[in-house]
Amino acid sequence: MKLLMIYCNNFYYKPVTKTLETAEDNTKAMEFDNVLVGFIHAEAEDEQDFNGVEKKLVKNLKWAAKKNNTNKVVLHSFAHLSESKASPEFTVELFDKTEARMKNTNYETWQTAFGYFMDLKLNAPGYSLARIFKSF
């Protein structure tokens, strides 16, 4: 798992190009203020330990959100952090369970449209805990 977390004063996305044939049709743009965005890359080896990977993902997202004084989190599939890639089915399940777990602990949580390249706009402040990278 590779995880790049960026705290954003403002984050906007719009699905543009469908890259996964099985992805649901989605062109809805969304915008958020005061949000932690998790750029998440699930790797093939993560499929051997779903529960462990999910637990670490949730733990890191909660920690970074608290450090940035927000309870808002966006999960964004960003398969550009490693050459190893988990299956789309694994990644979707990981995102769905992570979102549910975050919501069960009072975090407002959303997912960007899975299986799309997107237009992204973000405004991130210039301090160290606004940008955190984890590999596990």
Order of alpha helices (4+ residues) and beta strands (2+ residues): beta-beta-alpha-beta-alpha-beta-beta-beta
